[in-house]
Amino acid sequence: MSAGALLAVGLCLGFGALSLQRERAARAGELADRYVETARLINDEVGERLELINAMPAACGPEEVAALRALVLSARFIKTAVRLDDGRVVCSSVGGPVDPPAEAPRVDLIGRNGRRISLAVPQPGVPGSRLMVFREGEAMVSVHGRAFVDAVDPRLDFALVVDNGEAARVMFTNTASLQGLERLPRGESALTFNGRSYEVRCTLPYTGCIVADLRESPSLWDSRTLPEMIGLGLLLGLTGGFAFSAFLGRSRSLSRQLMLAMRGGELRVVYQPIVRLSDRRRVGAEALLRWTDATGKRVSPDAFISEAERNGMIGQVTRFVISRVLEDLGDELRRRPDFQVTVNVSADDLLDGGFLPYLSARLQAARLPACSIGLELTERTTDNSRELSRAIARVREAGHKVYIDDFGTDYSSLSYLSRLRVDAIKINRTFMQALHDQSDQDTIAPQIVVMAEVLGLTMVVEGVEEEQQAAYFHTLAPDALAQGWLFGKPLDARQLFMS
C-alpha cells in the first residue's frame, strides 16, 4: 500500500510539475504585460511633453519658464523640462534661463521612432542619482533613472533591453543569468537563454523590451490544477508532511521572528529629536523602531520593515509603535501640547479603514490631542494614488500632520505633492553629502525650498551632523526644522526630555 501510494504521488507530482511550469510562464507573462503597460504610460507622457515643448517659442522669459514648470507639475513621471535652441539648452524648468547655453547630454541610443535617449545622466545636487533624458527636435525631458526599473514587479528575475532592430543591449538586470544577452527573437514572446526559459514583451513602437521569469517557482500547493490530479486520499499523509514543513519554515522565517519579537519584548522604540533651526529648540521627535534579537544581534530596520510590508504585517508593526509611543511619552506629551512625535506609516496603513479609528481611540484613552502624533510616509510608497489622497485628507481632517519622508531621492517631481496635499516634507540626508561634494550652487536644495514655499509646506532637514550644514539650511529656509546627530542621536524615552 505504501509503495502504491508513493508511486501514485510521484506520478501526480510529475504531472503537477509540468502544469506548474505552464502556470509559471503564464504568470511571468502577465507580470511582464503589466510592466509594458506602465512603460507605455511613461513613454506616452514623454511624447506628449516633448510635443508641447517643441510648440513653444525658443525664448526663455518668465512665461516660458512658467509653462515648462507647469508641464512638470502636471506630469506623473517627468522630472524636468528643457527647451533647446540649435541643440543647446537655453531654458529649463529647474533653473530658468541658461546663459550661456549648455550642451545637451550625449546621446547613447536612438529609438525606432527617432527619439534620442541619454542614459544615466547625473542629477545635479543629488549624489548617485541618475536621470534618463529624452530628446526630440528642440525639446528635452527627463525621468528618474529608475522609473522603468521600479515599474517591474519584484517577483521577477528580469532584464530591461534596448532593441533597435539590429542588436539588443541590456540596460539593467537583477540576475547574472541574463547578462550577455545580445539578441531577441523576432516576433517571439519567449526565449531560452543560459538554459532557462523567459517571457519577452516589448513596448513597440518604442525600443524597450523586458525579458522576465518568476524569481521563485510557484508553490505546488498554489496550483489550480493540482487538486484535479490528486485523487481521493492519496495525499492525506503527504499533506501532513507538507503542513509540518510549512510550519517549520514559518517558525524560522523573519516574519515569524518579528511576531515573536513584538510579543517577547525584543523590539523597542527610540526617539530622535527634531529642532527648530532658528533657536535650536526641540519641538518634536521621530519614533524609530529597533530590534535586538535573543542572541544580542541587531536586526536592520530596512530588513524587517520590508519583510513586514511583504507579508502584510506592517499594520501590526505600526500599531505596536503607536502603542509604545503613547505608553512611553503620554505624560510628557500632555505637559507639552506643542511637542509632536512622528511615526512612520505605510500607504497600506492609511488605506486600512480601521487604522484611523484605532489611532483616535488610543489618543482619546491617553487624553491626548491628534496633533501630538504626526505620520510620515516614505516618498516611494505614495505612487500618486487617488485613494491615498483621500486617505491623507481624512487623516489631516482628524488633526494629524502628514509628512513625506526621504524626499528628493525617488520620484521628486513635485506634482504629486499638490495632489496628495500633505503638510510637510523631510529632505533626505543625501543633500548633506551633496554640500560636502559640491558647491552650494550645484545642489538643487534651493529649488526644493522655493517649491515647498510655493506649496506652503513645512520643511524638515534630515541628517544634519555639522554646524555648517545647519547654518546653510537656516540661511536657505529660516523657518525649517531639522534632525540629525548635531542635535541628538536617537534616545530612550526617559532621556528625550532630560536636556
C-alpha positions in Angstrom: 0.0 0.0 0.0 2.8 2.3 0.9 4.6 1.6 -2.4 1.5 2.1 -4.4 0.7 5.4 -2.7 4.3 6.6 -3.2 4.1 5.7 -6.9 0.8 7.5 -7.4 2.0 10.5 -5.6 5.2 10.5 -7.7 3.1 10.4 -10.9 0.8 13.2 -9.7 3.8 15.3 -8.8 5.3 14.7 -12.2 2.1 15.9 -13.9 1.9 18.7 -11.4 5.4 19.9 -12.2 4.6 20.2 -15.9 1.4 22.1 -15.1 3.3 24.4 -12.8 5.8 25.2 -15.5 3.0 26.3 -17.7 1.5 28.4 -14.9 4.9 29.9 -14.2 5.3 31.0 -17.8 1.7 32.4 -17.8 2.3 34.3 -14.6 5.6 35.7 -15.7 4.0 36.9 -18.9 1.2 38.5 -17.0 3.6 40.5 -14.8 5.7 41.4 -17.9 2.5 42.7 -19.6 1.8 44.9 -16.6 5.3 46.4 -16.8 4.8 47.0 -20.5 1.6 48.9 -19.8 3.4 51.1 -17.2 6.3 51.7 -19.6 3.9 52.7 -22.3 2.4 55.3 -19.9 5.8 56.7 -19.2 6.7 56.8 -23.0 3.3 58.4 -23.9 3.8 61.1 -21.3 7.3 61.8 -22.5 6.0 62.1 -26.1 3.2 64.4 -25.1 5.5 66.7 -23.2 8.1 66.8 -26.0 5.4 67.8 -28.5 4.2 70.6 -26.2 7.7 71.9 -25.6 8.5 71.8 -29.4 5.4 74.0 -29.9 6.8 76.7 -27.5 8.9 79.7 -28.6 12.6 79.5 -28.2 12.6 82.5 -25.9 13.1 82.0 -22.1 11.1 84.7 -20.4 9.0 84.3 -17.3 6.0 83.0 -19.3 8.1 80.3 -21.0 9.7 79.2 -17.7 6.3 79.1 -16.0 5.0 77.0 -18.9 7.9 74.5 -18.6 7.3 74.2 -14.8 3.6 73.7 -15.4 4.4 70.8 -17.7 6.4 69.1 -15.0 3.9 69.8 -12.2 1.0 68.3 -14.2 3.1 65.2 -15.1 3.3 61.9 -13.3 6.8 60.8 -14.3 8.5 63.8 -15.8 11.1 65.5 -13.5 12.5 68.3 -15.7 11.5 70.0 -19.0 14.0 71.8 -21.2 13.9 74.0 -24.3 16.7 73.8 -26.8 17.9 76.2 -29.5 20.0 74.7 -32.2 20.6 71.6 -30.0 21.8 73.6 -26.9 20.0 74.1 -23.6 18.6 77.6 -23.3 15.7 77.2 -20.9 15.0 74.8 -18.0 12.1 74.2 -15.7 14.5 73.9 -12.8 16.8 76.9 -13.2 15.1 79.1 -15.8 17.2 80.7 -18.5 20.6 79.1 -19.2 23.2 81.6 -20.2 25.4 80.8 -21.8 23.5 77.9 -23.5 24.7 74.5 -22.3 25.5 71.4 -24.2 22.8 68.7 -24.2 23.7 65.3 -22.7 25.5 62.8 -25.0 23.1 60.7 -26.9 23.5 57.0 -26.0 20.9 55.5 -28.4 18.3 56.4 -30.9 14.9 54.7 -30.7 12.9 53.2 -33.5 10.8 56.4 -33.5 13.9 58.6 -33.9 13.8 59.8 -30.4 17.3 60.4 -28.9 17.9 58.9 -25.5 20.7 59.7 -22.9 21.1 57.1 -20.1 22.4 57.6 -16.6 22.7 61.4 -16.7 23.9 62.7 -13.3 21.3 64.7 -11.4 22.8 67.9 -10.1 22.7 68.2 -6.3 21.8 64.5 -5.6 24.9 62.3 -5.5 24.4 58.9 -7.0 21.1 59.8 -8.6 20.7 59.4 -12.4 18.2 60.6 -14.9 17.1 59.2 -18.3 16.8 62.1 -20.8 14.6 62.0 -23.9 15.2 64.5 -26.8 13.1 65.2 -29.8 13.5 68.3 -32.1 14.3 71.2 -29.8 12.7 69.7 -26.7 14.1 67.6 -23.9 12.6 66.0 -20.8 13.9 63.7 -18.1 12.5 60.9 -15.9 14.0 59.3 -12.9 16.7 56.8 -13.9 14.9 54.0 -12.0 11.4 54.8 -13.2 11.4 51.9 -15.7 13.2 49.6 -13.2 10.9 50.3 -10.3 7.9 49.5 -12.6 8.9 45.9 -12.7 7.2 43.5 -10.2 9.7 42.4 -7.5 8.8 38.8 -8.1 10.6 38.7 -11.4 14.1 37.9 -12.5 14.4 40.3 -15.4 16.4 42.3 -17.9 15.4 45.6 -19.5 16.7 45.5 -23.0 17.0 48.2 -25.7 16.5 46.6 -29.1 17.0 48.9 -32.1 16.2 46.1 -34.6 19.8 45.1 -35.2 21.1 44.3 -31.8 19.9 44.1 -28.2 21.6 45.9 -25.3 20.9 45.0 -21.6 20.4 48.3 -19.8 19.5 46.8 -16.4 19.2 43.3 -15.0 18.8 41.9 -11.5 20.1 38.5 -12.4 23.5 37.3 -13.6 21.9 34.7 -15.8 20.7 37.4 -18.3 24.0 39.2 -18.6 25.4 38.9 -22.1 22.1 38.8 -23.8 22.7 40.2 -27.3 19.7 39.2 -29.4 16.0 39.0 -29.0 13.8 36.6 -31.2 11.8 38.5 -33.8 8.1 38.2 -33.3 8.5 35.7 -30.4 7.1 36.1 -26.9 9.6 33.7 -25.3 13.2 32.8 -25.4 15.6 30.3 -23.8 18.9 31.8 -22.6 21.6 30.0 -20.5 19.3 27.0 -20.1 16.3 29.0 -18.7 13.0 30.0 -20.3 12.0 33.6 -20.2 8.9 35.6 -21.4 9.6 38.6 -23.8 7.5 41.7 -24.1 8.3 44.9 -26.0 6.8 48.4 -25.9 6.6 48.8 -29.6 6.9 51.2 -31.4 9.4 52.1 -28.7 12.8 50.4 -28.2 12.3 48.9 -24.7 11.7 45.2 -24.0 11.5 43.2 -20.8 12.8 39.6 -20.6 11.5 38.0 -17.4 10.8 34.9 -15.4 9.4 34.3 -11.9 12.2 34.6 -9.3 10.7 31.7 -7.4 8.8 28.7 -8.7 5.1 28.8 -7.8 4.2 26.6 -4.9 2.8 23.2 -5.8 0.0 23.9 -3.3 -1.0 27.1 -5.1 -1.5 25.3 -8.4 -5.1 25.4 -9.7 -4.7 22.1 -11.5 -3.1 20.1 -8.7 -6.4 19.2 -6.9 -7.7 17.7 -10.2 -4.6 15.5 -10.4 -4.6 14.2 -6.8 -7.4 11.8 -6.1 -9.2 10.5 -3.1 -7.0 10.3 -0.1 -3.6 9.6 -1.8 -2.2 12.9 -0.3 -3.7 12.6 3.2 -0.4 11.5 4.6 1.6 13.8 2.3 -0.5 16.8 3.3 0.6 16.3 6.9 4.2 16.2 5.9 3.9 19.3 3.8 1.9 21.1 6.6 4.7 20.2 9.1 7.4 21.5 6.7 5.4 24.7 6.2 5.1 25.1 9.9 8.9 24.7 10.4 9.6 27.1 7.6 7.2 29.7 9.0 8.6 29.3 12.5 12.1 30.1 11.2 11.1 33.0 8.9 11.9 36.6 9.6 8.2 37.5 9.7 7.6 34.8 12.4 10.6 36.0 14.4 9.2 39.6 14.1 5.9 38.5 15.5 7.6 36.7 18.4 9.8 39.8 19.0 6.8 42.1 19.4 5.4 39.7 22.0 8.7 39.0 23.7 9.9 42.5 24.3 12.8 42.4 21.8 11.5 45.5 20.0 12.0 48.9 21.4 11.2 52.5 20.3 13.8 55.3 20.4 13.3 58.9 19.6 15.5 61.3 17.6 14.9 64.9 18.5 13.6 67.4 15.9 14.6 71.0 16.5 13.7 74.4 15.1 16.8 75.8 13.3 16.1 79.4 14.3 16.5 78.8 18.0 17.6 75.1 18.3 14.6 74.3 20.5 13.3 70.8 20.5 9.8 70.8 19.0 9.3 67.1 18.3 10.9 63.7 17.7 10.7 60.9 15.3 9.9 57.4 16.7 12.3 54.8 15.4 11.9 51.0 15.9 14.9 49.0 16.9 15.2 45.2 17.2 17.9 43.3 19.2 17.2 39.6 19.0 17.7 37.0 21.7 21.4 36.5 20.7 22.2 40.2 21.1 22.4 40.8 17.4 20.8 43.9 15.9 18.4 43.3 13.0 18.4 46.0 10.3 15.1 48.1 10.3 15.3 48.0 6.4 15.2 44.2 6.5 12.4 43.7 9.0 10.2 46.6 7.8 10.4 45.4 4.2 9.5 41.8 5.4 6.6 43.2 7.3 5.3 45.1 4.2 5.7 41.9 2.0 3.9 39.7 4.5 1.0 42.0 5.4 2.3 42.6 8.9 3.1 46.3 8.6 -0.2 47.3 10.2 0.6 45.3 13.3 4.1 46.9 13.4 2.6 50.4 13.1 0.1 49.8 15.8 2.9 48.4 18.1 4.9 51.6 17.6 1.9 53.9 18.3 1.0 51.9 21.4 4.6 52.1 22.7 4.9 55.9 21.9 1.8 56.6 23.9 3.0 54.4 26.8 6.5 56.0 26.8 5.6 59.6 26.3 1.9 60.0 27.3 2.6 62.0 30.5 5.2 64.3 28.8 3.1 65.0 25.8 0.2 66.0 28.0 2.5 68.5 29.6 3.8 69.7 26.2 0.9 70.3 23.9 3.2 71.9 21.2 5.5 68.8 21.1 4.8 66.3 18.3 6.1 62.8 17.8 6.1 61.5 14.2 5.5 57.8 13.4 6.4 56.1 10.2 3.5 54.6 8.4 2.9 52.9 5.0 0.3 53.6 2.4 -1.4 50.4 3.4 -1.9 51.8 6.9 -3.7 54.9 5.7 -5.8 52.8 3.2 -6.8 50.5 6.1 -10.3 51.6 7.2 -9.5 50.5 10.8 -6.3 52.5 11.2 -7.6 56.0 11.9 -10.3 54.8 14.3 -7.6 52.8 16.2 -5.3 55.8 16.4 -8.1 58.1 17.5 -9.2 55.6 20.2 -5.7 55.3 21.6 -5.2 59.0 21.7 -8.5 59.5 23.4 -7.6 56.9 26.0 -4.3 58.7 26.6 -6.1 62.0 26.8 -4.0 63.5 24.0 -5.0 65.6 21.0 -4.5 64.3 17.5 -1.7 66.9 16.9 0.5 65.1 19.3 1.1 62.4 16.6 2.3 63.1 13.1 2.5 60.5 10.3 5.5 60.0 8.0 5.1 58.4 4.5 8.2 57.4 2.5 8.2 59.0 -0.9 8.4 55.6 -2.7 5.1 54.5 -1.2 2.9 57.4 -2.4 2.5 56.3 -6.0 0.1 59.2 -6.8 -2.9 57.2 -5.7 -6.3 58.8 -5.7 -7.4 56.5 -2.8 -4.3 57.6 -0.9 -5.0 61.2 -1.4 -8.5 60.7 0.1 -7.0 58.8 3.0 -4.5 61.6 3.7 -7.3 64.1 3.6 -9.2 62.1 6.3 -6.1 61.9 8.5 -5.5 65.6 8.2 -9.1 66.4 9.0 -8.7 64.3 12.1 -5.9 66.7 13.2 -2.7 64.8 12.3 0.1 66.3 10.2 1.3 64.2 7.3 4.9 64.3 6.2 6.7 62.9 3.1 9.8 61.2 4.4 13.1 60.8 2.4 12.0 63.5 -0.1 14.2 64.2 -3.1 15.7 60.8 -4.0 12.9 59.0 -5.8 10.2 60.5 -7.9 10.8 64.0 -6.6 8.7 65.7 -9.3 6.7 68.0 -7.0 3.5 67.4 -9.0 2.3 64.6 -6.7 2.7 66.8 -3.6 0.0 69.1 -4.8 -2.3 66.1 -5.4 -1.6 64.4 -2.0 -1.8 67.7 -0.1 0.5 66.8 2.7 1.7 69.2 5.4 5.5 68.8 5.3 8.5 67.2 3.5 11.6 65.7 5.1 14.6 66.4 2.9 16.7 63.3 2.6 20.1 63.1 4.2 21.7 62.7 0.8 21.7 66.5 0.5 24.0 66.8 3.4 26.6 64.8 1.4 25.9 67.0 -1.5 27.1 70.0 0.5 30.4 68.2 1.0 30.9 67.0 -2.5 29.6 70.1 -4.4 29.4 73.8 -4.2 26.2 75.4 -2.8 25.4 76.5 -6.4 25.4 72.9 -7.6 22.8 71.5 -5.2 19.1 71.5 -6.0 18.2 72.2 -2.4 17.3 75.9 -3.1 14.9 74.8 -5.8 13.2 72.4 -3.5 12.9 75.1 -0.8 11.3 77.5 -3.2 8.8 74.9 -4.5 8.0 73.9 -0.9 7.3 77.5 0.0 5.1 77.9 -3.0 3.0 74.9 -1.9 3.0 76.0 1.7 4.9 73.0 3.1 6.9 72.8 6.3 10.5 71.5 5.7 12.4 69.1 8.0 16.1 68.6 7.1 17.4 65.2 8.0 20.9 64.0 8.6 22.4 67.3 9.9 25.7 66.4 11.6 27.8 69.6 11.3 27.3 73.3 12.1 28.0 74.4 8.6 25.1 72.2 7.3 22.7 73.7 9.9 23.8 77.2 9.1 23.4 76.6 5.3 19.8 75.4 5.7 19.0 78.1 8.3 20.0 80.7 5.7 18.1 79.0 3.0 14.9 78.3 5.0 14.8 80.2 8.3 11.6 78.5 9.4 12.8 75.0 8.7 13.1 72.2 11.2 16.0 69.7 11.4 17.1 66.5 12.9 20.5 64.7 13.0 23.4 63.8 15.2 24.3 67.5 15.7 21.1 67.9 17.7 20.9 64.5 19.2 21.2 60.8 18.5 18.1 58.5 18.9 17.3 58.4 22.7 15.3 56.3 25.1 12.0 57.9 26.2 13.4 58.7 29.6 16.3 60.7 28.1 14.3 62.7 25.5 13.2 65.5 27.8 16.2 65.4 30.2 18.1 68.2 28.3 
